[in-house]
Amino acid sequence: MTKKVSILVEGGLERGLGHIFRSVTLAKLLSVSGVEVSFFTKSTGIAKDLLYETKLEVKGAIHDSQFIQDSDVIIVDRLDIRVSLARTLRKKTSKLVLFSCLSNANQYADLVVNSLRPPLVSNSTKEVIGGTTYLRGPRYLILREEFKNQGESRLYSPKTILVLLGGTDPSGLTLPIVSNLVEIPEISKVLVIVGYYPVADVIDFFKILSQTRHNGKLEVFQGVGSPYLLMTKSDLVITSPGLSMFEALSVNRPVLLFHQNALQRKDILEIATTHTRSQIKLLPKLIASTDHWTTPNSPQIKDLHIGEGRLEVIKEILR
């Protein structure tokens, strides 16, 4: 009998689309294993459209109570998992799996996967606490298939730089970073991914900037599903601590990090250096020296085994 798996996931302007992309990759891996997968979401717009693109069943809802149905496995990929929801779902499935959950809801789960939650340390761990299996650390990242293809490492003076600061860039770092980058004569190309939810005047600013004295130095991409190809075309990726950072490192691209908030900085302290908004004006110096970068060949990064445990996650889900 075919095993049924339900994935509850949310994404959008405030939440971003990271959970959506991860759930889509997860669903594809489960489907290959012969599992019947369906999505449940309260999200609308682009987030829901991305789920529809998988050709799998997508069910919309207004309230969490509408998610309740019997499944062999229920997966919840949300930061705000309430204890009451986890308790209710626990009664409707033989296996409850929570991604990125830091609340007491974990005690009702069979499996908790916290690949990007603090602390991000080199020793990814698997342990069982009170009947719940915990998979922690970047080893258990659910990377998209293309990020298994590692490129040649680049640790020389960068000519092409990719700027990728999340689908929503909540701290507004993209504009000041790009404005400084285009003024650095040693840089020949600045590639920018602005995500699915850019502010209109940001796009207008980039259009004006690219049409003036910089003459083709700047290229702006909106709503890129996977940054893989742009990452492989780049010598250095400027991003924030999180999934994009690990995707770049997984294809052997060094990263220059700017944190969006204090939590991101705290999460990453043990393995990487990250910079503040006030340091954007120092970009020429930060780019010129690899001492300010996080590189894929550093011992701290190599020890992370980024994404190597994704099939272990699938086995644990289906076990």
N, C-alpha and C positions, 0 to 999 in steps of 0.2 A: 504494500500500500504506500502511495506517494506521501512523503512527509510534507506537511503544510507549515509554512513560516510566514508570519505577519510582521512587517516592519513599520513601527510608528516613528515618524520623523517630521521635523519642522525646519523651515528656513525662510529667509526673506530679508527685507531691508535692515531690520534691527538685529536679527540673528545671524545674517550672512548665509552663505550657501555651502559651507564646509560640511555640515551634517548631511545635506542632500547628496553631495558628490560622493561622500563615503558610503552612504546607504545604497546608492546606485551601483558602486563597485562591489559592495558586499552582496547585493542581490544577484549580480552577474555571476559571481563566484559560487553562490549557492545554487543557482539555476543549472550551472554546468555539472553540479553534483547530483542532479536529478530531483531537486526539491521544487515544490510549487510555492512561489513567492508572491506576496501581494503587499502593497503599500497602503498605509492609512496616514492621512495628514489633514491638519487644519489649515495648512498653508494654501495660498492662492498664487496666481500670476506665474512668474518665471519659475519659482520653486516647484510648483505643481507640474508645470510644463516639462521640466527636466525629468520628473518621475514618469510622465506619460511617454517620453521618448524611449524608455526601456521596453515598451510594448507589453509590460506586465500589468496586472490589475492594479488600479489606483482608486481608492475609495476616499472621498472627502468627508469631513465631519466639522461640526461647529463646536461640540463639547467633547471632552475626553471620554465621557460616558458612552459615546457612540463607537468608541474603539473596541468595546468589550465584545469579543467573540471567541469561540473555542479555536485554538490552534495548537499544533504540536510544539511549536516554538514561537514565542513573542519576543521581538527585539525592539528596544526603545532607544533611539539615538537623539537624546535631548539633554540639555544641561539642567533644566528645571523639572526633574522627575520628582513628583510629590510622593511622599510615603503612602498616602491613601490610594493613589493610582497604582503603585507597585503592589500593594497589598491585594487590590482587586484583581489585577492581571495575574497575580500568582495563583489565584483560584481557577483561572481559565486556561491554563496551559501546564504541560508537564515540564517545560523549561522556559525560564525568564532570563533574558540577556539584556544588560544595560551597558550602553556606551557613554563614556565621559561623565558618569554620575558621581558626584561627591557628597550626596546627601545620605541620610539614614535609610533611604529606599534600597540601598545596596543589600541590606540584611535580608530582603525578600527575594533576591536574585540567585540564580544558580551560577551565573557567570557575569563578571564585571570586567569590561575592557577599558582601561584608562591609559591609552597610549600617549596622549598629549597633556595629561594633567600632572600637576606637581607631585613630587619633584622630578624633573627630567634628569635622570642620572644614567651613568653608563651601564649599570647592572640592571637591565630589565628583569623583572621577576615574575614568577608564577607561584602563587601560594593559595592555600585553602584556609579560610577563616570562618568558623561557624557554619560550615556547609556551603559556603560561597567560594567559588574559584575566582581569583583575581589575576588578570594579566596586565602588568604595568610596564610602561616604557615604550620608546620608539620602535623597538623590535616588533611590536604588535600593531604598527600602523597599517591600515588597509590602503596601500598605495595602488593607484591605477596601473593597469597592465603595462603601459608604455614606460613607466618609471623603473621597470626592471632592467631596461637597456642603458647601462652605464656608458657615458661618453668619456672622451679623453679629458683628463684633468688639466685645468688651465690656471696657472699661477704666475702669469706674467702681467705686464702693464696692460690694463684693460682698455680696449678700444670701443667695444660694444657693451652697453650696460642695460640690463632689464630692471625696471622698477615695478614692483608688484606688492602692494600693501593692503591686500584684502579686497573683497567685493564691495565693502562699504567704507573702508579707510576712516574709522570713527574719529581719529585725532587729526585728520586733514593733513597728513604728512606728504602726500604725493605732490601737491603744487609747489611747496618750497623746495623739496628735493629736486624736482625736475627743473625748476627755474635756476637752481645753482648748477646742475649738471651741464645744461646746454651752454653755460659760459666757460666751461673748462676746455681749452683748445685741444688738449691731448685726446679727448673723447670724440670719436667720429660718428657714433650712433647711439641714440637713447631710445630704447623701446619701453613703452609704458602700457600696462594693462590696468584699466580703470574699473573693471568689474561690470556687473549687470545694473548697478544702481548709482551711476555717477550723477552728481549735481550738474544741471544744465550749464551753468556759467563756468564750470570746470572744463567741460568739453569745448566750449567757445574759446576759453583762454588757450587751450592747447592748439586749437585750429589756428588762432592768430599767431601764436608763438612759432608754429611750424611753417607758416607762410611768410614770415619776416626774414630777418638777417640770418637765421639759422639754416634756412634753405635745405630742407630734407634731412637735417640732423635728427629730428624728432619724429617718431612714428607712434601713434596712439591706437590701441586695440581695445575695443569694448566688448564685454561679455564673452571672453574666451573660455570655452569649456575646459580645455586642458592647456596649461602653459608649457607643456613639454617641448614643443618645437622651438618656441621663443627662448626657452632656457638653454637649449642646445646651441642656439645661434649666439648666445651671449658669453662674454668673458667673466662677468661678475653680475650677481643678482642682488639688488637692494630690496629687502623685504623685512617683515616683522617676525619675531619668534612664533612658530606654529607650523602648520602643514606645508605652506609654500617653502619655508626654510628647509624642511626635511626633503621635499621633492627636489629642490635644487641640489642639495648635497647628495642625494641618491643618484643623480646623473653627473656627479663629479664637478659641480659648479660651486665655486666659493661664494659666500654670501657676506654682505655688509648689513648688519642688523640695526634697526631703529624700533624700539618698543613703543606700542600704542598706549600702554598703561603700566602701572607699578607691578601688577600681577604677572604680566609677561616678562618683565625684567627679573622678578624673583624666580619664576619657573626655570629660567635658562641659565642662571648665574653659574651653575656648576660645570657647564659644558661649553659656554660661548660668551663672547663679549657683545654687549648691546649698547646702543647710543641713544641720547636724548634729542628732543627737538632742537634744543639750543646748540647742539653740535652740528646741525645741518650746514651751518656756515663754514665748517671746517672740512667739507667734502673733498676738496682737492688734496688735503693732507691724508684724510682717511682712505681715499682711493689709491693714493700713491704708495702706501705701505701695507703689505700683507699682515703686519702686526695687528691691524685693526679688523681684519677679516676673520670669519670662521671658515676653515678650509676642510674639504672632505678627507684629506689625508692626515689630519691631526689625530693623535692617539685617542683623544676624548670622543671624537666623532666615529672613528673606526670601531670603537668598542660598543657603539650603540646598535650595530647590526640593523640599520634602518629598514623596516618593512620585511625583514627576513622571516618573521613569524606569522605572516598573514594566513598561511595555510594551516598553521597551528590553531589560529582563531576559528577557522571554518570547522576543523575537526572537533574542537571543543563545543561549538554550537550544535553540531549534529550528533555528538556522542550520546 
